[in-house]
Amino acid sequence: MSNDAVKIVRNKLSSYPRQEGMTCGETNARTIVEGFGRSYKPLASPPLRVKWVGFSYPRDIETLLRHNGLSASVRHASRLEDPARLKLIMAHIDRDEPVILAIGDGHLQRNTDSPLARLFVGHFITVYGYNLEQQIFYIYDSWLDGDFDGEIPVGNEVRSFSVLLRDWRGPLYYPLIGMKHIYIPVSVMSDSEPG
């Protein structure tokens, strides 16, 4: 396998915690902040839905990442075709930027996939790398327990390019609330960027 085939971000954790309740957005944000070597600071006054049940919208995650000194902006890839979406994610990884994706989650346990759950369960994951030869992404899925037994260079799960693209379409309700093909690339905030 060539080194050019595998790309991973440098800013990553050595372990990946499981989320509590519906906190996938906050859990992914926290692991990214800590992967950049920073101490995580929760928001002093999060929205009530976040405080009570943990449910985050993409803008909540963007605000949380910025609060922790990172550059993040919610973006849409709905107008792109799948090959361009793949290139988009890989371009961010090539720039050393982990990417949070809003997905439909049928992966309720490791090595399982529920098409029914995928239609109704919204979730956030983070892409930390890819392998062109194997056509897989290395991801962190905060719903899954533990690490991937050291078999992959980063994250706690792999998803094939085709499975990730399918999941990224999201559950049935994502188009209704403007979340279809949402992504949030994360990097170090520039000096000129407001915090």
Backbone torsions as a table, in degrees:
resi	resn	phi	psi	omega
1	MET	NA	132.8	-178.5
2	SER	-82.1	148.8	177.4
3	ASN	-63.3	-27.6	178.9
4	ASP	-69.5	-20.0	-178.3
5	ALA	-77.2	-27.4	-177.1
6	VAL	-110.1	125.0	177.0
7	LYS	-130.2	130.0	175.3
8	ILE	-135.9	153.4	177.3
9	VAL	-76.0	151.9	179.7
10	ARG	-78.7	-30.6	-174.5
11	ASN	-89.3	90.6	-175.2
12	LYS	-145.5	164.1	178.1
13	LEU	-93.4	164.1	175.5
14	SER	-92.6	-15.2	175.1
15	SER	-140.7	160.1	-172.0
16	TYR	-131.2	107.6	-175.7
17	PRO	-72.4	154.4	175.2
18	ARG	-85.2	138.4	179.4
19	GLN	-66.6	156.3	172.6
20	GLU	-105.2	130.3	179.7
21	GLY	59.2	-135.5	-177.7
22	MET	-100.7	41.7	-173.4
23	THR	-100.2	31.2	-176.7
24	CYS	-59.5	-38.2	179.8
25	GLY	-63.7	-50.4	-179.5
26	GLU	-66.9	-38.9	-179.8
27	THR	-64.4	-42.4	177.0
28	ASN	-64.4	-41.9	178.4
29	ALA	-61.7	-45.2	-179.2
30	ARG	-60.0	-44.2	-178.4
31	THR	-67.3	-33.0	176.8
32	ILE	-67.6	-46.7	179.0
33	VAL	-56.2	-49.3	-179.2
34	GLU	-66.7	-32.0	176.3
35	GLY	-65.3	-27.9	175.5
36	PHE	-84.0	9.0	176.0
37	GLY	77.5	21.8	-178.7
38	ARG	-108.9	155.5	173.1
39	SER	-81.2	130.0	-178.1
40	TYR	-73.8	131.7	177.1
41	LYS	-121.0	111.6	176.6
42	PRO	-67.8	160.2	176.4
43	LEU	-67.3	140.3	179.5
44	ALA	-67.6	-36.4	-178.5
45	SER	-132.8	76.3	178.8
46	PRO	-70.5	160.3	175.0
47	PRO	-55.4	149.0	-176.8
48	LEU	-55.8	-39.7	-179.0
49	ARG	-63.8	-32.2	176.5
50	VAL	-71.9	-45.2	-178.1
51	LYS	-64.4	-40.9	-174.4
52	TRP	-83.8	-43.8	-175.8
53	VAL	-123.0	-7.2	177.2
54	GLY	88.5	-3.4	-175.6
55	PHE	-72.8	124.7	-179.2
56	SER	-116.0	142.9	167.1
57	TYR	-92.2	162.7	179.1
58	PRO	-54.1	-39.4	179.7
59	ARG	-64.2	-32.0	176.0
60	ASP	-62.7	-41.9	-179.6
61	ILE	-67.1	-43.3	176.9
62	GLU	-57.3	-47.3	179.6
63	THR	-60.9	-43.3	-179.7
64	LEU	-63.5	-43.4	178.7
65	LEU	-65.5	-42.1	178.1
66	ARG	-65.1	-39.1	177.1
67	HIS	-58.0	-29.2	179.9
68	ASN	-96.2	16.8	172.4
69	GLY	80.8	17.5	178.3
70	LEU	-109.4	153.4	176.1
71	SER	-87.0	127.0	179.7
72	ALA	-152.7	139.0	175.1
73	SER	-145.7	134.7	178.4
74	VAL	-71.1	130.3	-178.9
75	ARG	-132.8	159.8	179.3
76	HIS	-117.1	140.4	176.2
77	ALA	-120.3	22.1	-175.1
78	SER	-64.8	-29.4	-177.0
79	ARG	-84.4	-4.4	179.9
80	LEU	-91.9	156.2	171.8
81	GLU	-86.0	163.3	-176.3
82	ASP	-54.4	-44.6	178.8
83	PRO	-59.3	-37.0	178.6
84	ALA	-71.2	-33.5	176.4
85	ARG	-64.0	-42.8	176.5
86	LEU	-59.4	-47.9	-179.9
87	LYS	-61.4	-36.5	179.2
88	LEU	-61.9	-49.9	178.8
89	ILE	-61.2	-46.5	-178.5
90	MET	-63.3	-35.9	179.0
91	ALA	-63.4	-39.4	177.0
92	HIS	-66.9	-42.5	177.3
93	ILE	-61.1	-42.1	178.4
94	ASP	-59.8	-29.1	178.0
95	ARG	-89.8	10.2	177.5
96	ASP	69.4	34.2	-179.7
97	GLU	-115.3	111.1	172.2
98	PRO	-62.5	152.6	-175.4
99	VAL	-127.9	121.5	174.1
100	ILE	-86.1	133.6	177.1
101	LEU	-119.8	140.7	170.6
102	ALA	-91.3	120.1	-173.4
103	ILE	-127.5	168.1	164.6
104	GLY	-91.5	125.2	-170.3
105	ASP	-107.7	105.4	172.5
106	GLY	-98.9	-0.1	-176.2
107	HIS	-94.2	71.3	-175.9
108	LEU	-79.4	-16.8	172.3
109	GLN	-141.7	157.4	178.7
110	ARG	-59.8	139.1	178.4
111	ASN	64.1	24.0	173.6
112	THR	-128.9	159.3	177.5
113	ASP	-150.0	121.1	179.6
114	SER	-108.7	107.8	178.1
115	PRO	-57.8	-34.8	179.6
116	LEU	-66.5	-46.9	178.3
117	ALA	-60.6	-40.7	-179.6
118	ARG	-57.5	-29.9	179.9
119	LEU	-73.8	-22.5	-172.5
120	PHE	-122.4	-19.5	-174.6
121	VAL	-100.9	114.7	173.3
122	GLY	-88.4	150.4	-173.0
123	HIS	-160.7	157.6	172.9
124	PHE	-115.8	137.6	173.3
125	ILE	-130.4	165.8	175.8
126	THR	-122.2	131.0	175.4
127	VAL	-92.9	124.8	-178.4
128	TYR	-112.5	-8.8	-178.2
129	GLY	179.7	178.0	179.0
130	TYR	-153.1	162.5	175.3
131	ASN	-130.8	108.6	-177.1
132	LEU	-63.9	-41.3	-177.4
133	GLU	-65.0	-41.6	180.0
134	GLN	-87.3	-10.0	-178.4
135	GLN	54.7	53.5	177.7
136	ILE	-132.2	154.6	170.2
137	PHE	-106.2	144.5	172.5
138	TYR	-95.7	119.9	-174.4
139	ILE	-127.0	164.1	167.6
140	TYR	-111.0	118.7	176.1
141	ASP	-114.6	106.3	-173.9
142	SER	-68.7	-10.6	177.7
143	TRP	-79.0	-26.1	-175.7
144	LEU	-87.6	142.6	179.2
145	ASP	-72.2	139.0	165.7
146	GLY	65.1	-171.7	-179.4
147	ASP	-92.6	-179.4	-177.0
148	PHE	-99.0	37.2	175.8
149	ASP	54.8	30.7	177.1
150	GLY	68.8	9.4	-177.3
151	GLU	-83.0	-12.5	178.1
152	ILE	-125.5	155.4	-173.4
153	PRO	-74.0	-18.6	-177.0
154	VAL	-160.5	152.3	177.6
155	GLY	83.3	-175.2	179.7
156	ASN	-124.5	12.6	-178.8
157	GLU	-164.5	157.1	171.5
158	VAL	-117.9	149.4	172.9
159	ARG	-136.4	134.8	176.6
160	SER	-65.5	158.1	177.9
161	PHE	-53.7	-46.0	-175.8
162	SER	-67.3	-39.5	179.0
163	VAL	-67.5	-42.4	179.2
164	LEU	-63.2	-42.5	178.0
165	LEU	-62.5	-40.2	177.9
166	ARG	-63.3	-47.9	-178.8
167	ASP	-64.6	-33.1	-176.8
168	TRP	-66.4	-17.7	174.9
169	ARG	-62.6	-27.0	176.2
170	GLY	84.9	174.4	176.7
171	PRO	-71.9	174.0	-175.7
172	LEU	-55.3	-34.6	-174.3
173	TYR	-84.2	-12.1	-178.2
174	TYR	-56.5	-45.1	178.3
175	PRO	-60.3	-30.4	-178.9
176	LEU	-71.2	-26.6	-179.1
177	ILE	-112.2	16.0	175.3
178	GLY	71.2	28.7	-177.8
179	MET	-111.3	5.7	179.9
180	LYS	-69.0	129.8	179.8
181	HIS	57.3	40.2	174.8
182	ILE	-81.0	141.1	172.8
183	TYR	-147.0	155.0	-179.0
184	ILE	-134.4	98.8	173.8
185	PRO	-75.6	145.5	-174.8
186	VAL	-127.8	134.2	178.2
187	SER	-147.8	178.2	176.4
188	VAL	-71.1	136.9	-179.2
189	MET	-71.3	133.6	177.1
190	SER	-74.3	162.0	-179.4
191	ASP	-63.3	-28.6	-177.9
192	SER	-86.5	-7.7	-176.8
193	GLU	-85.8	132.7	178.4
194	PRO	-69.6	143.5	-178.3
195	GLY	-81.6	NA	NA
